[in-house]
Amino acid sequence: MGFRLPAAIRRVSLSSSQTSSKVSNIPKGYLAVYVGEEMKRFVVPLSYLNQPSFQDLLNQSEEEFGYDHPMGGLTIPCTEDVFLHITSRFNGL
């Protein structure tokens, strides 16, 4: 069996001067999403893409933003609390 990374969410705070290097800060097997009014950056495992409730968030994102995400990652249109509540159920995946 191969090594499995923990399905933990990583919250990263970046200033606007750090945006050019933010893509390189994402480990393999993860993606960046931006959540809430303050556009907090979270790095989440790709395994979340298989979860129906995360797919619902992605559908909402598509409806609200289309495919134009200027932050360099996906923008999720919900509050930080809602995002953390939904993704907290994925721990251990």
Secondary structure, DSSP 8 states (H G I E B T S, - for coil): ---------EEE---GGGGGGGGGGS-TTEEEEEETTTTEEEEEEGGGGG-HHHHHHHHHHHHHHTT--TTSSEEE-S-HHHHHHHHHTTTT-
